[in-house]
Amino acid sequence: MAGLMNFSKSPRWTRRQALWMMTGAIAGAGLHACAKPPEAPTAQSSAPTTAGGVAPASIGITTWIGNTPLHIAQEKGFFKDLGLDLTIKVFDTVAQGFPAFISGQINALAPVTSEAVTLASKGMDFKVVTVEDTSLGADVVLARNSIQSIKDFKGKKIAVELGGIGHFFLLQILAEAGLTGKDVTLINTPPDAAAAAFQAGKVEIAYSYSPFSDQAIAAQKDGRVIYSSKQMPTAIADLYIFSSAFAQANPKTVAAFVEGNLKGVEFLKSNREEGLKIGAAKLKIKPEELDQQLKGIQIPDRATNIAMLGDPKSNQYLLKPMTQLAAFLKDQGQIQTVPDLAKVLEPQYVTAMK
């Protein structure tokens, strides 16, 4: 497996930050030295509450389409109606928010599943209180028309960001076809540059996601999507997590966050034009662009959240794929131990909603 090339002179870091950089961010925050047990309150876990028992809260997010309902809820006053004064802090990457989350400067974060697994493996105590989105075709592997199947990847060069979520997605795809990373040559390339390289004919196979992959396929006729996250719907999910200390001290605050965000989900369904305008303004894109990009993800409603967080009989239940991901990350040397993720998923807030 090789990572000798990089098609991007100035790579654009995304919400799917490379895990080796996340590990550095965690280490820099001194998690091993100062991790607190759930009952140890941070400065913000004891924040003053309102008359309804709802304390102010802060969350770190990135510029990502899955946060559209969150922006809607903030803009339409859904959180305020529930007594929640929510501060939203936007980071370039989730990893940039790790130190603030670990130290208690912010109470919540919006990581991808692999990032959440990495945090848990390092001893960070948190709860997944609601699922932001799951990738439902937004993440793709592009291939030339002459490549008939995943098995034909053997011996080929593939552009993918090493250590990123796409890397692990690709290795899972290869495993389905009986291949491993040793059967291919991986070229270290960020998703935007990977799509551009595929479009320019520099590589035969590339991992990327919308809108970069859409642009590449539109311009390059000798190519198609050979595999997408629609075929592995629980492989990539974005989550909203709260520190356990804050959640334990302020359950009504977390409940207000979950309810407010899900009100944003419902508003996007029933008032799509206005919802798209709100989300697009935050993302600095056109509403029609956001509308198109949202087709590549699923934004779970309350019922789906209940299934994903609290129903072991559902094929949408996240514990199995997250545990498999943790084992995979350990095998890849990205984490040292497989954490008990059953303690991380917390369905009580979505199930308690009326």
Number of C-alpha atoms within 10 A of each C-alpha: 12 14 15 10 11 18 18 16 7 9 13 12 14 19 21 25 25 22 20 13 14 23 19 12 18 21 15 12 18 14 19 13 8 11 16 18 12 17 13 14 19 20 12 20 24 14 16 11 16 13 8 11 14 22 25 21 23 19 21 25 23 24 17 13 21 24 23 27 26 24 22 26 26 21 15 17 16 21 24 16 12 17 21 26 21 17 14 18 13 14 15 15 21 24 26 19 26 26 18 17 22 24 18 19 19 26 27 29 27 26 28 23 25 24 25 24 24 25 22 22 20 19 15 23 19 25 26 24 25 32 28 28 22 24 26 23 22 23 25 27 25 28 25 19 14 10 15 11 12 18 16 12 20 15 11 13 18 26 31 29 27 19 19 24 22 25 19 22 21 20 15 19 21 19 14 12 14 11 18 16 17 11 16 17 18 23 22 23 26 29 28 25 25 31 32 24 21 26 24 12 14 14 20 21 26 33 29 28 25 21 17 17 26 17 15 23 19 11 12 15 11 14 21 20 19 16 19 22 22 18 13 16 17 20 22 26 22 24 22 23 27 25 23 25 23 29 23 17 20 21 16 20 26 26 21 24 28 22 23 25 25 26 21 28 24 18 18 21 13 11 11 15 14 14 25 22 19 21 26 20 13 16 18 10 12 13 20 13 12 20 18 11 18 21 14 22 23 19 26 19 20 22 10 19 25 23 20 23 25 21 16 13 9 13 12 19 20 24 20 15 18 21 17 13 21 27 19 17 21 16 13 12 10 17 22 15 17 20 19 13 19 15 13 20 20 18 19 14 20 23 15 10 12 6
